[in-house]
Amino acid sequence: MKLHLWCHWLLLIIGSVHQFTLSEKTCFVTHKIKRNTNPCYTKTMFMSKTDLTQLHKALYTAQAQPALIFVPAGHYIAINGKGDPNGDLFADSTQALYTAAYSIKNVYKQSGQDFTVSKLEGTWWVTSDNYLEVPRDEWHWQLLIRMPDYVVSAVVQQTLKAAFLKKQLPLLQQVSLITLAEGKSVQIMHTGPYSEEPATLQLMEDFIKEEGLTRNGRHHEIYLSDPRKTAPAKMRTILRQPVK
């Protein structure tokens, strides 16, 4: 869907500074242990931190030309909304989603299952076939952050209740854990400002037609760059379209 999403910088307004690009980050805890006959020696213990962008590299990397990939089912926390991405609802929803993500992370970290909060993602759709003519306040969106497979709904619900009591963010009550299974998809890397996405989307459209495929789901974007720290010409966004 060729949506002119000029204001995607808002997508990273909350929490993007906390994102990492390491693979599975390893934390080292050093203990000195005395032995009867030996001097102190150092014992290093390892605590693994799951980084889903490295665990599922094929989903979080793309080339400048469109290619077919298969996207298996995955867990995401999600929040739905409608309206201009410049609006307060969009910004507040982004804040609520990141608050949820870090709250869930902290709960699992306490049980030894730490993970890096993943990249922000979004799916976009409209209810009209003439999507280029749809006003921005009629855009529908679902913001997503991927979760490890071991994250379960019961823990998420408990965590969100506690986070709401502490943070008093009403939109936390609209965050939920979902399973998204896009299957066969076309994926491409867009490098450059968001205003130049239409040219990259056209490459996807041409590829879909050449391969005899049709759209089979919502337009999906994965935001790899922080626009506050990255020059517009170097911004990287993965564009994905499920097909059949």
Secondary structure, DSSP 8 states (H G I E B T S, - for coil): -----TTGGGGGTTTGGG----SSEEEEEEEEE--SSS--EEEEEEEEEB-HHHHTGGGS---SS-EEEEE--EEEEEEEEES-TTSHHHHHHHHHHHHHHHHHHHHHHHTT--B----EEEEEE-SSS-GGGS-GGG-EEEEEEEE-TT--HHHHHHHHHHHHHHH--GGGGG-EEEEE--EEEEEEEEES-GGGHHHHHHHHHHHHHHTT--B-S-EEEEE-S-TTTS-GGG-EEEEEEEB-
